[in-house]
Amino acid sequence: MIHHGDWFSGKAVGLLVLHLSGMVLNAYVTHLHAEYNRQKDIYLAHRVAQAWELAQFIHHTSKKADVVLLCGDLNMHPEDLGCCLLKEWTGLHDAYLETRDFKGSEEGNTMVPKNCYVSQQELKPFPFGVRIDYVLYKAVSGFYISCKSFETTTGFDPHRGTPLSDHEALMATLFVRHSPPQQNPSSTHGPAERSPLMCVLKEAWTELGLGMAQARWWATFASYVIGLGLLLLALLCVLAAGGGAGEAAILLWTPSVGLVLWAGAFYLFHVQEVNGLYRAQAELQHVLGRAREAQDLGPEPQPALLLGQQEGDRTKEQ
């Protein structure tokens, strides 16, 4: 899918650390892989892997932060696996769901049919649009944060008429204050195996496995094409050396070399894809294993506890 470009260009996350009135605020901005086709989403595993990497990055870089803020185009619906994984692991709250004062598009959608840059065919199953851009936040113990108001544009720029982007702009007003430290309430989710976090982690692990299987299939296909291309080149060399069909062999030589080179690049790309998905799945497998071992410590293992054990194991290995 060279014309899509997302996987080739890669994605990133930006971090800005702000010191405001004695408070440390970590502001993150990101843009995850696009969906393109919801009915046949070939990039679901990639977004799940990116959501997991993003959640890990936020966890490891926000340990000294009092407030965490994540904004960006996640390219995921609120109920999608990657979005649930990100929110369950980091504890971030959705500003649209938390606010009591909302103004903007229907259901807070950030891609709406009124926007002239949006493909109407893509939004056909969603007459009111989709919500794939977010403002997520949380505060550590000792601070209280709430969303006082949340606003979106509605498909056009009120000053110029045409929209500024195919996505709607978001604006959230957050209220932060000091609050007495609170003890973590006892979990009511029941056994760890049935907790929302564990269920999401297991589903993500499964989805990454499906993505790896698909990537391996394409890598195997490319290896067969490479083998056939090399066989064809060998046959052309024999024909050229024999002189019987030398001109035809020379004419077919260039496209045959091109086929082998294309298949080789295709193979290397999908091998890289498999390795990337495997690393994310291996981390999830380790966390799930730790969760099973930690069941005796409480009804629901917390992300911080699981990551602490994960980091401890890495230190021992080093």
Beta strands, then each sheet from edge to edge (+ up, - down):
strand 1: 13-20
strand 2: 23-31
strand 3: 67-73
strand 4: 93-94
strand 5: 102-103
strand 6: 133-139
strand 7: 143-152
strand 8: 170-178
sheet 1: 1+ 2- 3- 6+ 4-
sheet 2: 5+ 7+ 8-
end
